Amino acid sequence: MSDTIYSSDFLVIGSGLSGLLFALKAAKHGTVHIVTKGRLSDSSTVRAQGGIAAVVSSEDSIEAHIQDTLRVGDGLCHYDVVKSIVKAGPERIRELVDLGVNFSRGVNSDEYELGLEGGHSKRRVLHVKDHTGEDIEIALIKQIENVANITIFENHMAVNLYALNNRVYGAYILDVNTSEVERFLAKVTILATGGAGRVFLYTSNPDVATGDGIAMAFRVGASVMNLEMVQFHPTLLFHPKIRSFLISEALRGEGARLLGPDGKRFMPNYHKDAELAPRDVVARAIDHELKKTGADNVWLDISFRDASYIRERFPQIYETCLKAGIDITKEPIPVVPAAHYMMGGVRVDINGRTDVAGLYAIGETACTGFHGANRLASNSLLEATALAHNASIAAAEEIKSKSSKIEIPPWDPGEATDSDELVVISHLWEEIRRLMINYVGIVRSNKRLIRARNRIGFMTREINQFYWDFVITPDLVELRNISLVAELIIKMARMRKESRGAHYNKDFPDESSQIVDTIMRKGYSPVN
């Protein structure tokens, strides 16, 4: 086992927008180590097609953006957090532009070309055609590569945080290439590992989104909040060979219509805003149509728009669909809902602080209360930039008084042996994801949640036994994390005796008059 110890002021686990932006800012105050379990560019940020919401137009207002966020959040948003993040939006946009992000502009105009998406009362979504996240990631990586204070560790997977007396001092990190577990010591540790979409069978998320940060934080005693609030994006491409490709909501913002198997629109029957209703409404409507008709998918049609406009505005979607044999300028796109975004996560304040000292969480890993029960489209990248900025200031102040003299003990594998049962790991992985999509998906019920709780409890115990019996592998680490996050989602779904936003329970179809966040921490569970 490796005796290697890496020491830094800031340890950033994850390499999406929030992690990279934090690293750039923190590097002005100390040394930064970035560890990421794949390549630096492997993140959900890259898949953010739609854009980033912010008030940059004279026809818009901060108050309108606040009210849209609150309305879509369905009563669960924290007003002070919403106000703070929305007000920060224009400055965070200017910062991204300075870092090299070239947002699309109108023809012969100095003004940004702003998109309209579900839940927004104004056009305020800045974008780079339909590959905004990818351009942001590329721009940040170019900046990172020129900073001497930042060291990057690709193919390094975080296994566990090291905590002592309710303070985190770093983490145990698995070098995927050597299979050695190394020690990373840091004055401050930042979790920026993204969400947990891979807990579900159908998801728009990349393979790396296995809830690692949420699971690690919970294991050292940090609180988690509102994990039952999982946003299902209404329109994932339904194709046997192209998995996890999102069809951006921006298409619906530009007039695309949802059609049933009979070729007729159905969204006007469900909401006054039709295709531009909040995502939870659209996802449930599609789910209802699929169950009612027995169809495998519904259709999204933008073919009535000018073909050259479609190719220019949505080049990535056009090319990907064309590879699948679908010409979106001439025919509709087959789509289904899929797990997309976690409104819940590790409970943090506006500066990304958890309730464990020395530990921060930012981006989709964190839950600030900004999104409430349902995320307003394109608000995720906005929150990521604001939280990265705030956390960098707070963490820079914290390292001034924090000592890193403590030493992390060497990794102890115990009596672990190489596993000869890898097929069991892949089987459990598949079983958990099917369980979650079938029992804890878009529409839930008490019976389904109880069955899910019983099954996940049995599987989690079996997985934990594997963890102690066998030498750890990347697959085993991820399986352990998704089983824990799945169990937390189920327990917190049972805690919420109502339907609100992304959480819909047939046995509690109405909203409760008592609006509260669901909060759990290790050793405390109000629901069995």
N, C-alpha and C positions, 0 to 999 in steps of 0.2 A: 504494500500500500504506500502511496506517495507521501513523502515528508515535506512536500512543497508548500510554502506559505506565501501568499501574496497579500501585501498590505497597502491600503490606500485610505484617503480621507473619505471618499464616496464610492460605494459599491452599487452600481446600477444593474439590476437584473431585468433584462428585456431591452429590445431595440426598435420599438415603434416610435411614433412621433413624440410621445411624452418622455420616454427614456432618453432619446437622443437629444431633445431640446434641453432637458434637465442637465445632461452631461455637458453640453456646450456652455451653459450658464455656470454650472458648478466648477468647471475647469478654471475659471477665473479666480477661484478661492482655494483650490487644492487639487490633489491628484484624484483622478477618476478611473475606476475599472468598470468596463461594460462587459457583462457576460451574457451570451445569447446562445440558446441551445441548437440553433441552426446557423444560417448565414445572417449577417447583420441586417440584410433586407427582408428576412422572413418575419413578417408581422401582419396584423390586420390592417394597419395603416395603408399598406400597399393596395389593399382591396377597396379602399374608400373611394368609390367612383364619383358620388354625387358632389361632394365639396365640403366647405366649412361655412357655417352660418355666422354672419356678423353684420352690424349696421354700418354700411359705408355709403349709403345713398341718401340724398336730401329728401327723398320721398318716403323714407323709412324713419323709425325712431327707436331709441333704446326702450322706451316704455312699451311699444308695440311688440318688440322681441321678447321682453319680459312676460307680457301677458300671453303671448302665444306659447311660450315654454310652460307657464303655469297651467294654461288650459289643457294642453296635451298631457301634461304630467298628472292630470286627474286628481288634484287635491293633495298629492303626496310630496310635491316639491318643497324645498326649504327656501323661503322667499329671499332671505338675506344672501344665500349662496347664489341663487339665480341672478339677483341684482348685481352682485359683485362680478360674476363671470361674464354676463352680457355686457356690462359697462366696459370690461377689459377688452372686448372683442376687437374694436377698431385698432387699438395699439398692437395687439397680438398679430393682426393681419399685416400691419406695417412692418413688424419684425420679420415675419415670414418672407415678405417681399425683399427685405434687405438681405435675407439669407439666400436668396436666389430663386424663390418660387414665382413663376410668371403666370399669374392668374389670367384667364381669358378676358379679353376686352371686346367691346362692341366694334362693329365695322366703322372705320374712320372716326374713332372716338377715343378719348382718354379715359372714359368711364369703364368700370368693370361690367362684363356681361353677367348679370345676376340671374340665377336660376330660381324657380319656384317649386317647392316640394310640399308634401302633405303636412297640414297643420300650420303652415306659414300664411300670414295675412298679407305679406309683402314679398317681393322678390329680394332675397338677401343672401342667396347661396353662392359664394364665390367658388369658382371651379377652374380646372384646367381640362377643358373638354369633358371627357368621361373617365379620366385617369388622374384625378386630383391627388389622391393619397400617394400614388406611385411617384409623382413629381415632387411632392413634399419630402418623401423618404430619400429620394436621390439627392435633393438639395442639401438635406441635413447630413447625409453620409459624406458628401463632398466637403462640407465644413468640418466635420469630425476628423477626417483624415489629415487635416492640417494643424491639429491642436496637439502639441507635444505632451500636455498634461494628461491626455486620455490614452489608455491602453485598452485594446479590444481583444476579447477572448471569444472567438466563434467556436461552435460545436462544444460548448460547455453548458451543462445542464445543472441548474440548482436542485439539490436534493432536499436539504433542510437548512433552515436558519439556525444559527447558534445563539441562544439566549441564556442569560444568567440574571436572576433577580429582576425579572420583568424588563430587561434591556437586551436589545439585539446587538451583537458585536461582529456580525458578518455571516458567512454561510459556508456550508460544505458543497462543493461543486464537482460534478462528475465530468472529467475530460472524456468526451465521447470517443475520441480517437485512440486513447491509451487505456480506457476503462479504469483509470485511477481517480480516486476521490481526493481532491485538493482542498486546502483551507484558504479562504479569502477573508482576511481581517479588515474591518473598516470602522471608522468612527460613526458613519451613518450608512444605513442600507436602504435602498429605494427599490420597491417592487413596481415594475412596469411591464409585467408579463402578459398583459392583455386580458381577454375574457375567457370564457369556458364553453364556447359553442360546440366543441367536440364531445361534450357530455351527451349531446343529442345526435341521433342518426343522420338527420338532414340538417345541414348547416352551411352558411355562407363563409364560415371562418376557415382560416388556414389550419394545417395539421398541428401547428404549434399551440393552438388555443385550447389547452387542456386544464385551465384553472390552476396552474402551478402556484402563482402568487397568493391566490385566495386560500388554497390548502395550506401552504407553508405558514402564512400569517396566522391562520386559525390554530395550527398546531402549537404555536408558541404563545397563545393566549390573546391574540388580537380579536376584537369583535368584528363580526360580519353583519351586514345589514341588507334587508330587502332582496335576498337572493332569489326569492320566488318570482321576482319581476324580470322575466326573460322576454325580450322583444323578438317576435318572429317577423322576419321581413316577408312581405307578401309575395315577392316575385323572384324566386330562384329559377334559373334555367332548368327545365325538366328534360334531361337527355341522358341516355345510358352510359355514354362515354365521356361526357364533360361534367365533372362533379364540382359542386360548390362555386359555380359562377353566378354572380349576382347580376340581375337586370335592374339597373339603378331606378330609384324612385323618380329621378329626373325625367325619365320618359313620360311618366304620368303627369309631371309638372308641365310638360310640353304638349299635353293633350292625349296621350295614349289611353286607350280604353280597355277595360277588362271584359272579356267575353266568356260566356258559359259554353258548354259542349254544343248548345244549339245555335251558337254564333250571336247570341243576343247579350247586350249589357245587363249586368245585374246590380252593380254598386248603387245606382240611384234608389234601389229598393231598400238599402240598408242605412244610408246616411245622406244628409242633404248636400254634403261636399263630394259625394260619389267617390271617384278614384282618388281624390285628394283628401279623403278622411284620414284621421290618425291611423298609424300602422296597425294598432291592435284591432281596430274596427275592420280594416280591410282584410287582415289575416283571418279573423274569425268568419267574415263573410265568405271568403274563398273556402275555408274549411267546411262551412255549412253547405256550400254549393257542391263540393266534392262528395260529401257524405250523402247529400240528397240525390245526386245523379249517379253516383258510383263511378264517376270518371276519375282518371289518374291525374288530370291536370286541367287548369283553365288556360285561357289565352290572353295575351297582352298585344294589342294591335296599335301600331303607330304608322302603318303603311299608307294611310291617307295623307300624311305629310309629304312635302316635296322630297324626292329621293336624295338629291344633292345635299339638302339641309340635314337629313338623317345621317348621312355618311360623314359630314363635317362635324356635326354636334356630338355624335356618339360613335366615333371610329372604332374604339375597342370592342364595344358591344356588337357593332355591325360585323367586324372581322371574325369575332369568336363565333357568333351565330352562323355566319357564312360557312365556317369550317364544319359546323354541325349540320350543314345542308339547309339552313334557314336564311332566306333573304328577307330581312326585316323591312326592306323598302317595298316588298310585294306581298308579304304574308305575316300573320300573327305569330307570336313567340309562345311556345308552351311553357307555362310557369307553375310553380307550387310554392307554398310558404315554407320557410326554414328558419331554425334558430339563428339569430343574427347578432344580438347585442345584449349584454348584461347591464341592466340599470342598477342592480345591486352589486355588492362587492365588499371589500375590506372597508370598514367604517373609518372615515377620516374627517378632519376639519378642513377648512378652506385652504390650508397650507399643506395638505397631504399627510399630516401627522396621524398615526394610529394611536391606540391607547397602550402601546408597548413602546417604551423609550428607545430612541435610536432607529426606529423603523417607520418608513414612509411608504405610502402607496399612491400611485398616480395613474392617470389614464383609465382604461376600462377595468383595471384591477380594483380601482377604488370606488367607493360610494360616498359622495358628498351630499346627496340629497338634491343635486341639480336637476336630474332627469325625472325624479318622482316615480310615478307608476308606469310611465311610457315616455320614451325619448322622442323629442321633437327632431325631425330629420335634420341631419348635418350639424347637430349640436355637439356630437361626440368629439370631433377634432377641435372644436372651440374649447370644450372643457379640458381636453388634453393639453392644449397650449397654456391656458390660464393656470392650471394646477402645476404644470412643470415650472412655470415662472415663479409662482408663489412658493413652491417647495424649495426651489433653489435658493431663495432668499432666507427662508427659515433654516434650512440645513446648513447653509454657510455660516449663519450665526451660531448654530449648535456646535459645530466642530471646534469653535474657538475655545470652548470650555470643556470639551470632551477628550479624555485620554484614551489612547489605544494600547496601553501597556498590557492589558489582559491578553492571555494567549489561548487560542482555541485548541482544545485537545485533539490529538490525531483521530482520524476516522477509525472507528472500531467495527470491523465486519463480523465480529463474534465467531460463531461456528458456521457461518454461511457457506454454502457450496454452490457450484455451478448448477443451474436448473436444467433438468432434462424434460421439463413440462411446459415448454414455451407455447404449445398448442392451447394449454389451459388459459394462459394470459390472453391470447388473441380471442379465445371463446368468451372470456369474461368481459373483455373490452366491447365486443359486439353485443353481448347480452345487456350490459348496462345502457348502451346507447339506444337499443330497441326499447328497453323498458321505459326510458325517459321520454322518447318521442311518442310512445303509445299511451302511457299513463300520466305523464306530467307535461304534456304538450300544450297546444293552443287552448283546448277546452279540458278542464279537469273536473273531478268529482271526489267526494269523500272516499267512496269505495276504491277508486283507482289509486288514490294517494295512500290508503292503508295497505293495499296490495304492494304498491311500489316500496313503501317503507319496509315491509316484511322481507321482500326480496333483496333490497339493497343492503339491509342489515346483515343478512347471511353472506352476501358476496363480499362486503367490506371486511368482515372477520376473516374470510378465506384469503383475501388479498393481503391483509396485514400479516397473516401467517407466512405467506410467500415472501413478503418483504424481509422478515427476520430469518427465514430459512435459506434463502438463496442470495447469491451475489447479485447486487443491483445492476440492472440494465436500463437504458432509456425507456423501453416499453413498460417495464415494471414500475419505474418512477412515475410515469404518466398515468398508468392504470391506478396506482394508489391515489393519485391526486383527483382523477375524475370520479373515483368511487366516493371519496370524501365530499367533494363538491356536490355530487348528485344527492348524497344523503342530506346535506345541508339544505339544498333546494327543496327537497321533499318535506323535510321537517318545517321549514319556514312557510311553505305553501299550506301546510296544515294549521299553522298558527294564524293565518289570515282568514277570518270567518266572514268573508265578503268577496265580491268581485269588484276589481278596480284596475283600470289600465290594462296592462299585459296579463294580469292574473284573473282568469275567469273560472269560477267553480260553479257548476250547475246546481249544486246544493245550497249555494249562497249567491244567488244571481244579482242581488242588490248591493249597493254600496252601504257601508256602515256609517252611522253618524259619528262614531269615534274613529278619527283618522290618526293612525299611529304607524310608526316604522316597526318592522320586525327586526329584532336584534338578538344575536346569539354569540356566545363566547364559549370556549372550551370548558367543559365541566358543568355547564349550565344549559339545560334544555327543558323549557316549559311544556313540551309536547313529546309523548313517547312514540 
